Amino acid sequence: MILSLTQVAIAGLLIFFSGLLALGLKLKITRSLWIASLRTALQLFMMGFLLQWVFQAESTLVVILMMATMTVVAAFTAAQRSI
């Protein structure tokens, strides 16, 4: 599924309004919200390029290595959060 520019703009506006609401309510999370939003967008952008390359490679080995890497990273992350 390819996102349209309108869908991306709507998502951006939701984040923007969340930031304004946090600022208005003086929740002191505005900076964290913006940083998290930028990190999320950057990570999704990079993963999109990486996965596009993986699936265009049409190599079973590349797909299996990518799946294994993602599984190991997910397990490591879950283990770190449970400590």
HUVENDA-V328838 format. One record per residue. N is the residue number from 1. RES is the residue in one letter. PSI is psi in whole degrees, -180 to 180 (none if undefined). Layout:
n/res/psi
N/RES/PSI
N/RES/PSI
This chain:
n/res/psi
1/M/129
2/I/129
3/L/139
4/S/164
5/L/-35
6/T/-44
7/Q/-41
8/V/-40
9/A/-40
10/I/-44
11/A/-43
12/G/-41
13/L/-38
14/L/-41
15/I/-43
16/F/-47
17/F/-33
18/S/-42
19/G/-43
20/L/-40
21/L/-44
22/A/-40
23/L/-44
24/G/-35
25/L/2
26/K/49
27/L/-10
28/K/33
29/I/8
30/T/-47
31/R/-44
32/S/-39
33/L/-45
34/W/-43
35/I/-46
36/A/-39
37/S/-44
38/L/-42
39/R/-43
40/T/-47
41/A/-43
42/L/-44
43/Q/-43
44/L/-39
45/F/-47
46/M/-41
47/M/-35
48/G/-46
49/F/-42
50/L/-47
51/L/-35
52/Q/-44
53/W/-43
54/V/-47
55/F/-25
56/Q/-21
57/A/-26
58/E/36
59/S/123
60/T/-39
61/L/-43
62/V/-43
63/V/-44
64/I/-43
65/L/-40
66/M/-43
67/M/-43
68/A/-43
69/T/-46
70/M/-37
71/T/-44
72/V/-45
73/V/-42
74/A/-42
75/A/-43
76/F/-44
77/T/-44
78/A/-40
79/A/-39
80/Q/-35
81/R/-21
82/S/-8
83/I/none
